[in-house]
Amino acid sequence: MDPVHILLVEDNEGDIFLIREAFEEARVINTITTVKDGEKAIDYLERKNEYADVTEPDLILLDVNLPRKNGHEVLAHIKNSEDLKHIPVVMLTTSSAEQDIVMSYKNHANCYITKPVEVDDFLNTITKIEKFWIQLVKLPSRR
């Protein structure tokens, strides 16, 4: 299996740590790049500024509540771009608000997952994401 490149768009240091730990424990070869706000996510995906030479991600884990541009704005940008819309986007957020769920699917999120509060449940959720999106699903080739 080729290494999978994951773009994690998350501003919470604790969640970043837990997500990285869960993927490391799964022992799947992958690369996780983290950006901490919506504008940087778009710059990364558009390969602008300090991100001119980055690799396109195979999967995006996107929080809704982000500084500068929120996750809905980032998702809309991705799914309205001919060059980016093929990349699967998993909304991974603390929000369980119906309006966030509806808006995410209207903007073509591939799935919406609410982060559990308990650490063990959180790690279990990340493991399930890894098993589904990395081990089971066939992702499109990078461009």
C-alpha positions in Angstrom: 0.0 0.0 0.0 1.3 3.4 -0.9 1.6 6.0 1.9 -1.5 8.1 2.2 -1.1 11.9 2.6 -3.6 13.4 5.0 -4.1 17.1 5.3 -5.4 17.8 8.9 -7.0 21.3 9.2 -7.3 21.7 12.9 -6.5 24.5 15.4 -6.8 22.6 18.7 -3.4 21.3 19.8 -4.9 18.6 21.9 -7.0 17.2 19.0 -3.9 17.4 16.7 -1.9 15.4 19.2 -4.7 12.7 19.6 -5.3 12.4 15.9 -1.5 11.9 15.2 -1.3 9.4 18.1 -4.2 7.4 16.8 -2.8 7.2 13.3 0.7 6.2 14.6 -0.9 3.4 16.7 -2.6 2.1 13.7 0.8 1.5 12.1 -0.4 2.5 8.7 2.2 4.3 6.5 0.9 7.8 6.1 2.0 11.4 6.2 0.0 13.9 8.1 0.4 17.6 7.4 -1.3 20.0 9.7 -2.5 23.6 9.1 -4.2 25.5 11.8 -6.6 27.9 10.0 -8.8 28.0 7.0 -6.7 30.5 5.0 -3.6 28.4 5.4 -5.6 25.3 4.3 -6.6 27.1 1.1 -3.1 28.3 0.5 -1.8 24.8 1.0 -4.3 23.3 -1.4 -3.7 26.0 -4.0 0.1 25.7 -3.4 0.5 29.3 -2.6 3.1 31.2 -0.6 5.1 28.9 1.7 3.2 25.9 0.3 4.4 26.2 -3.3 6.1 22.8 -3.4 3.7 20.6 -1.3 2.1 17.3 -2.3 -1.6 17.2 -2.9 -3.3 15.3 0.0 -5.2 12.1 -0.6 -7.7 12.9 2.2 -8.6 16.0 4.1 -9.7 16.0 7.8 -11.4 19.4 8.2 -12.7 21.0 11.4 -15.7 23.4 11.2 -14.6 25.9 13.8 -11.4 27.4 12.4 -9.9 30.9 12.6 -9.7 33.2 9.6 -11.9 31.0 7.3 -14.2 28.4 8.8 -14.4 24.8 7.7 -17.6 25.5 5.6 -15.7 28.2 3.6 -12.8 25.8 3.1 -15.1 23.0 2.1 -17.0 25.2 -0.4 -13.7 26.3 -1.9 -12.5 22.7 -2.3 -15.7 21.4 -3.8 -16.1 24.3 -6.2 -12.6 23.9 -7.5 -12.1 21.6 -10.6 -8.6 20.9 -9.4 -9.5 20.0 -5.8 -13.1 18.6 -5.7 -11.9 15.0 -6.2 -10.2 15.0 -2.8 -12.4 13.4 -0.1 -13.2 15.6 2.8 -14.1 14.3 6.2 -15.6 17.0 8.5 -14.2 16.1 11.9 -15.5 18.6 14.5 -16.9 19.1 17.9 -20.1 20.6 16.5 -23.2 18.4 16.4 -25.4 21.4 15.3 -27.9 20.4 12.6 -27.1 23.5 10.6 -23.4 22.5 10.5 -24.2 19.0 9.4 -26.7 20.1 6.7 -24.3 22.8 5.4 -21.4 20.3 5.2 -23.4 17.9 3.1 -24.8 20.7 0.9 -21.2 21.6 0.2 -20.5 18.0 -0.7 -18.6 16.8 2.4 -17.8 13.1 2.0 -18.8 12.5 5.6 -19.4 14.3 8.9 -18.1 13.0 12.2 -18.6 14.7 15.6 -15.5 14.3 17.8 -16.2 12.4 21.0 -15.4 14.1 24.3 -13.8 11.1 26.0 -10.2 10.4 25.0 -10.7 6.7 24.5 -13.8 7.3 22.3 -11.9 10.0 20.4 -9.0 7.6 19.7 -11.5 4.8 18.7 -13.2 7.2 16.2 -9.9 8.1 14.6 -9.0 4.4 14.3 -12.4 3.8 12.5 -11.6 6.7 10.2 -8.2 5.2 9.4 -9.7 1.7 8.8 -12.4 3.0 6.5 -10.6 5.8 4.6 -7.1 4.4 4.5 -7.5 0.6 4.5 -11.0 0.0 2.9 -11.7 2.9 0.5 -9.9 3.2 -2.8 -8.8 6.9 -3.0 -8.2 8.7 -6.3 -4.6 9.0 -7.5 -2.8 12.2 -6.8 -2.6 14.7 -9.7 
